[in-house]
Amino acid sequence: MHVGNSASMPALRCPEVPGWTWSEEFHSGEVIQAIVRAAKDHESDLIVMATDGRNEFLDSLRGSHSERVLSHGIAPLLTVPVGELAATSPAYYDRSH
């Protein structure tokens, strides 16, 4: 799911997993409310969000998008680092395989 228009959606490559299907959704409006509403509509068991850690100062004042989504208590939340944050995060798996 992407909140915004289709032209602003980052490139995405979904892995082929037996039994899984992928679809793209575009929503407009306020990001947090759009994510929470979609999670409720889909009766989500898990919310996965990418994070790049770029708004450290603002996040300390208002909470990150992830924290704000999590505060609604809709479903557990998994954050996945992307971009420079992913490159500098500790490796939790062996990337050579």
C-alpha positions as CSV (number, residue, x, y, z in Angstrom):
1,M,0.0,0.0,0.0
2,H,1.2,3.5,-0.8
3,V,-0.4,6.7,0.4
4,G,0.0,9.2,-2.4
5,N,-0.3,8.9,-6.1
6,S,1.1,6.0,-8.2
7,A,3.9,8.2,-9.7
8,S,5.4,8.8,-6.2
9,M,5.4,5.1,-5.2
10,P,9.0,3.7,-4.8
11,A,10.0,0.7,-6.9
12,L,8.9,-2.5,-5.3
13,R,9.8,-6.1,-6.1
14,C,7.7,-8.7,-4.4
15,P,9.2,-12.2,-4.0
16,E,7.4,-15.2,-5.4
17,V,6.2,-17.2,-2.4
18,P,3.9,-20.2,-2.9
19,G,0.4,-19.5,-1.6
20,W,0.9,-15.7,-1.4
21,T,-0.6,-13.1,-3.7
22,W,0.5,-9.5,-3.9
23,S,-1.5,-6.5,-4.9
24,E,-0.8,-2.7,-5.0
25,E,-3.1,-0.2,-3.4
26,F,-3.0,3.5,-3.6
27,H,-4.6,5.7,-0.9
28,S,-4.9,9.4,-0.4
29,G,-5.2,11.5,2.7
30,E,-3.3,11.5,6.0
31,V,-0.7,8.7,6.0
32,I,-1.3,7.3,9.5
33,Q,-5.1,7.3,9.2
34,A,-4.9,5.7,5.7
35,I,-2.6,2.9,7.0
36,V,-4.8,2.3,10.1
37,R,-8.0,2.3,8.0
38,A,-6.5,-0.2,5.4
39,A,-5.3,-2.5,8.2
40,K,-8.8,-2.5,9.7
41,D,-10.5,-3.1,6.3
42,H,-8.2,-6.0,5.5
43,E,-8.3,-7.4,9.1
44,S,-4.5,-7.4,9.0
45,D,-2.6,-9.8,11.3
46,L,0.7,-7.9,10.7
47,I,1.6,-4.4,9.5
48,V,5.0,-4.1,7.7
49,M,6.5,-0.6,7.2
50,A,9.7,0.5,5.6
51,T,11.7,3.0,7.6
52,D,14.6,5.2,6.6
53,G,15.1,7.0,9.9
54,R,15.4,10.4,8.2
55,N,13.2,12.5,10.5
56,E,15.0,12.0,13.8
57,F,14.3,15.5,15.2
58,L,10.6,15.6,14.2
59,D,10.1,12.0,15.3
60,S,11.4,12.8,18.7
61,L,8.7,15.4,19.1
62,R,5.7,13.7,17.5
63,G,6.7,10.1,17.2
64,S,7.6,8.3,13.9
65,H,5.0,7.1,11.5
66,S,5.7,3.6,12.7
67,E,5.1,4.6,16.4
68,R,2.0,6.5,15.5
69,V,0.6,3.5,13.6
70,L,1.5,1.1,16.4
71,S,-0.2,3.3,19.0
72,H,-3.6,2.4,17.3
73,G,-3.1,-1.2,18.4
74,I,-4.6,-2.6,15.2
75,A,-1.9,-5.3,14.6
76,P,1.7,-6.1,15.5
77,L,4.1,-3.9,13.5
78,L,7.4,-5.0,11.7
79,T,9.7,-2.2,10.5
80,V,12.2,-2.9,7.8
81,P,15.1,-0.5,7.3
82,V,15.7,0.8,3.8
83,G,18.2,3.0,2.0
84,E,21.1,4.3,4.0
85,L,19.6,3.1,7.3
86,A,19.6,-0.5,5.9
87,A,23.2,-0.1,4.8
88,T,24.3,1.0,8.3
89,S,22.1,-1.3,10.4
90,P,23.7,-4.4,12.0
91,A,23.3,-7.5,9.8
92,Y,21.0,-10.0,11.4
93,Y,21.5,-12.6,8.7
94,D,24.3,-13.7,6.4
95,R,23.9,-11.7,3.1
96,S,26.2,-14.0,1.2
97,H,23.5,-16.6,0.6
